[in-house]
């Protein structure tokens, strides 16, 4: 998140009105609910994790032991089982 100077982006009249409530301090303006992006949409993190999880499930289905998957992906065996179960139920 980056900061913008309100004087550069807001109409003068609106800026003056906001200054009546908060003068010279920082204010956070949240996104509109309808314009919020889902987690990982910009960074690609969600897709990366989905691809990793599909790979884990495929390797498990091809006989790779859970302990080996946990070691290779730096995850706990419990997490590997959660990924496998989520794929079965999802």
C-alpha positions in Angstrom: 0.0 0.0 0.0 1.3 3.4 -0.8 0.4 6.8 0.5 -0.9 9.5 -1.7 -1.0 13.2 -0.9 -4.7 14.1 -0.6 -4.0 17.5 -2.1 -3.0 15.7 -5.3 -5.9 13.4 -5.6 -9.0 15.0 -4.0 -11.0 18.0 -5.1 -10.2 21.1 -3.0 -13.7 21.3 -1.5 -13.6 17.7 -0.4 -10.1 18.1 1.0 -11.2 21.1 3.1 -14.2 19.1 4.4 -11.9 16.2 5.5 -9.6 18.7 7.2 -12.4 19.7 9.4 -12.4 16.2 10.9 -8.7 15.2 10.7 -6.2 17.9 10.0 -2.7 16.9 9.1 -2.9 13.3 10.4 -2.8 10.0 8.6 -6.1 8.4 7.7 -6.8 5.0 6.2 -9.5 4.8 3.6 -10.6 1.2 3.1 -11.5 -0.2 -0.3 -15.1 -0.4 -1.4 -16.4 -3.8 -0.6 -17.3 -4.5 -4.2 -13.8 -3.6 -5.4 -11.9 -5.8 -3.0 -9.8 -8.4 -4.6 -9.6 -11.9 -3.3 -6.5 -13.0 -1.4 -3.5 -13.6 -3.7 -5.2 -12.2 -6.8 -2.5 -9.6 -7.5 0.6 -11.5 -6.3 -0.4 -14.9 -7.8 0.2 -16.5 -4.4 -3.2 -18.3 -4.5 -2.5 -19.9 -7.9 1.0 -20.9 -6.7 -0.4 -22.7 -3.7 -3.1 -24.4 -5.8 -0.5 -25.6 -8.3 1.7 -26.9 -5.4 -1.2 -28.7 -3.8 -2.2 -30.3 -7.1 1.4 -31.5 -7.5 1.4 -32.9 -3.9 -1.8 -34.8 -4.5 -0.6 -36.2 -7.9 2.7 -37.3 -6.4 0.8 -39.0 -3.4 -1.4 -40.7 -5.9 1.7 -42.0 -7.7 2.9 -43.6 -4.5 5.2 -41.0 -2.9 5.1 -41.4 0.9 3.6 -38.6 2.9 6.8 -38.2 5.0 8.8 -37.7 1.8 6.3 -35.1 0.5 6.5 -33.3 3.8 10.3 -33.2 3.7 10.4 -32.1 0.0 7.8 -29.3 0.4 9.0 -28.2 3.9 5.5 -29.0 5.4 4.4 -31.1 8.3 2.8 -34.5 7.6 -0.4 -33.1 9.1 -0.4 -30.4 6.5 0.2 -32.9 3.7 -2.8 -34.9 4.9 -5.0 -31.8 5.0 -4.0 -31.0 1.4 -4.9 -34.5 0.3 -8.2 -34.6 2.2 -9.2 -31.2 0.8 -8.6 -32.4 -2.7 -10.8 -35.5 -2.0 -13.6 -33.3 -0.5 -13.3 -30.4 -2.9 
